[in-house]
Amino acid sequence: MHVQSFLTSRTKIVDRALGRYLPSESEKPATIHKAMRYSIFAGGKRLRPVLTLAAAEACGGKIPAALPAACAVECIHTYSLIHDDLPCMDNDDLRRGRPTNHKVFGDGIAVLTGDALLTVAFEILARAKPTRRYPIATQIHDLAIASGSRWLVGGQVADLEGEGRKLRGDDLKYIHRCKTAALLTASIRLGAMSANATPAQLRALTTFGQSVGLAFQVIDDILDVTQSTEKLGKSAGKDVASQKATYPAIFGLDKSRSEARRLTRTAHSALKVLGKSGDTLRALADHLLAREY
């Protein structure tokens, strides 16, 4: 499989669906809808929704059935970035190669844009079709838990509280499991649920998501200290400047790269139950390990 062509084709499908699901820029109040679309369509990897679609296909499902979940996770991911970039959080001026939402629309509208994207995510997911094993309530519950105070929001809290402090490796892993791996895992699980995955398939994909999610964040930490702002599309070196704990800061670059490779191997092993159907997910895991931005 050619990974880049797969990413490009699935990203186009997701973008078209997001365009349908989100309110138009002309709908009142226009400012909030412009701000929502500004950040959603600012580019980005669309990693989470692509993994949702890939997980659905790996379990024998169809793309249309997985699209509501794919779009929902992208809305939640984008909301989290908007809030992360605020002056009261990471205070970033650049995201996905463009000025951050609050730099364009102001802090107040940026907060409300994040709120609106978080809310519309569940509106979109509520449109999904239930499967025999997974009613819509189960799918919504899964995403809500991953996005809430135990995981995504909790990870951001721990990240904020850890700034300027000397954290241990276990503390850092906790932050990354919550802040990055949880939503990525939910993306994959929701794709599997849309395809009525068997319990064994769902367990395997959960392990895959947790491992790939952590590997993704380890690589992100490495890129923050090895790549330029232009390459990343966001401010490079911010983790060091804000005295954040990162894998390279705690473990060093060589051990961090080794950990990312180990996690990717674990992800591969988890897919054995899927056989050849897991080949696309294996290729995506390898692609994420080798990425440069």
N, C-alpha and C positions, 0 to 999 in steps of 0.2 A: 504494500500500500504506500502511495505517495502521501506523506503526512500533510504537507503544505496544501496540496489540492483538496484534501479532505477538510482541513481547517477552513479553507476559503469557501468551499461549497456550503458547509454547515453554518458558517458565520453569516452568509447571505440569507439562508433560510431563517435563522434566528432574528436577524435585523428586520426582515420583512414582517415577521410575526410581531416583533416589538412595535413596529410602526403602526400595526393594526390595533394592538392592545392599548397603547398609551393615548391619552386625550390629545387632540390636535392642538397646535400652537395657538389657534384662533379661538379655542373654547375658553370661556370665562372661568376664572381669572387668568388671562393670557400669560401673565408673567410667570406664574408657577409652572405652567405647562411648557413654556419655552425653556425654563430652567431645567425641568425634568429631561426634556429631549436633548438639551445642550450636553448634559453629562452622559446620558445613555448612548448618544451617537457621537461621542468624542473619540471613538476608536476603541482600542483595548483588544485584548486577546480573545475575549469571549470563551475563555477556557472552561468555565463552569457549565454554561449551557451546551457547549460542544460535548463535554463529558456526559451530560445528561442524555443527549441524543445517542452517543456512542454506547452507553450502558443499556439503553432501551434496545438498540439494534442487536447488541450482544446477547440479549435475552429473547430475541425473536420478535421484538415489538416493532411498531411503525413510528416514523418521525412525527406525523401529525398528532398522535396520541401523547407524545412526550413534549410537545412544544409549549403547552401552558407551564409545565414545571421548569423547562429550560428558561423561559422568559422571566418567570418568577424569581429564580435564583440570580439571574443577571440584575434584576431590579434591586434585590437586597444587597448584592455585592456593590453596586454603584452607590446606593445610599450610604453604605459603610465607608466608602472612599470619600464621599462628599463630607461626611462628618469627621473622618480622620484628618482631613486637610484643613479644618477650621482653625483659626488662631488659638482657640482654647484647647486644641488637641495638638496636632503635629505642626500646624502653622505652615502649610505648604502653598507655594504660588503656582506650581506646575503639576499637571496630571494628564497622562496620555498625550503629552506633547502640546497641551493647550493650557491657558490660564485656568486655575481651579474655579469651581462654581462660585465661591464667595468673593473671588477677585472680580468676577463679571457681574454678579447679581447682588452682592452684599451679604453680610453674615446672616441677617435675619431670613432672607429668602433662601439661602443655602441650607439653613437648619430645616426650614419648612419643605424644601425640595427633598431632602433626605427622608423626612417624615412621610411625604407623599409617595415616594418610591417604595418605602417599606410597606405602606398600606396597600398600594396597588398590586404589589407582589401577591398578596393573599387573595385579592379580587381576581387576579389572573388565574392563580392556581385553583380557585374554586370552580373555574370553568372546565377543569380537566374531567375526563370520564373515569368513573371508578372501575376497578377490575375485580375479579372474583375474590382475590386475596386482600386487596387494599382499597377500602372505601376512601372517599375524598377526605373524610375526617382524619384518617390515619396519615394521609399524605400531608395535610395541613399541619397536623401535630408534629410530624417529623421536621418540617421546615421551621416551625415556630420554636421548637426546642433548640435546633442548631443555631438559630438567629438570636436567641435570648440571653438572659443573664448568666446561664450556666456555661455557654460556649462563646459565640461571637462577641456579644457585648461584654461578657466576663473577661474575655481575652484582652479586649481594649482597656478595661479597667486595670487589669494586672500589668499591661504594657505601660500605662500612664504612671502607675504607682512604682514601677521599676526604674523609671528614668533617673539617672544619676546615682543609682544604687548598684552595688556589686552583687549581681545575681548568680546563683548556681546554675549548672547545666539543667537540672531538673526543673527549676523555675522557668527557664527559657523554653524548654520543651512544652511545659504547661501552656505558656502564652501562645506558642505556635500551634499547638493542638486546638486550642480554643479559637484563636483569631483567624486562622487560615484553614486548617485541616477540617474543621467541623462543617463549614459551609460547603467546601469542596466534596466532602463525603456525602453530605445531604443531596448535593446535585446528582451524584451517581446513584444513590439509593432511590431518589425520585424517578430517575430514568428507568431503573429496574422495576419499580412499582408500576409504572405506566405500562410495562410489558407483562404484568402479572408474574414476575419472577418467582421461582421456587424459593423456599426458605434457604436452601443451600446456596443458590445463586446470590441471594441478597446478602448472606453472611460473607461470601467471598468478595463481593463488590464493596462491602463495607470495609473490610480489611485493606483491599486495594486502595480505596479512597483515603483512608487514614494514612497509609504509607506514602502515596503520591502527594497528598496534601502537605505532609511534613517535608518531603524531599523538595517540593516546590518552594517552600519558605526558606529552607536552607540555601538553595540556589539564589533566591531573592536576596538574602543577606550577603552572599558572596558577591553578587553583581553590584550591590550598593557600594562596595569598596573597590571594585575592579573595573567598572564601566563608567562612561561619561553621562552627564545629564542628557546630552543630545541622543545618545544611544538608548537610554532607558525611557525617555519621555517623561521623566519626573526627576526631582532634585536628587542627584547622586551625593553620597556622603552625609546624608541627613542623619542616619543612625549614629554615626560617630559624633557629629556636631551636637546632637541632643543627648549624648551619653547613654544611648540605648544599648541594652545587652543584645548581642547578636552571636550567631554561631562562630564566625571568624574571630570575634573579640574574646570569646570564652575558650574555644577549642583550637583556633588557628585555621588558616585556609586549607592546609592539606587534610587535616582531620575532618573539616567540614565537607570537603569534596568527597572524602571516603564515606562519610555518613550518608550523603545524598545518594551515592551509588548503592550502599547497603539497603537503604529504604526502597530504592527502585527495584532491587532484586526481590525484596519481600513482596512488593506489589506484583511483580511477575509471578511469583510462586502462588499468590492468592488466586490467580486466574486459572489454575489447572482444571478446576471443575468445569470451566467454560469450553475447554478444548480450543479448537480453531476459531470458535465464535469470539474469543477474547483477543484475537490478533490485533484488531484496531486499537483496543485499549493498551495493549503492550507497546505498540508503536508510539502511541501518544505519551506514555510514561517515559520512553526513551527520548522522545523529542523534548520533553520538559527538562530532562536531566541535562541535555546538551545545549539548552537555549542560552542566548547571549543578551537578552533583554526581557 
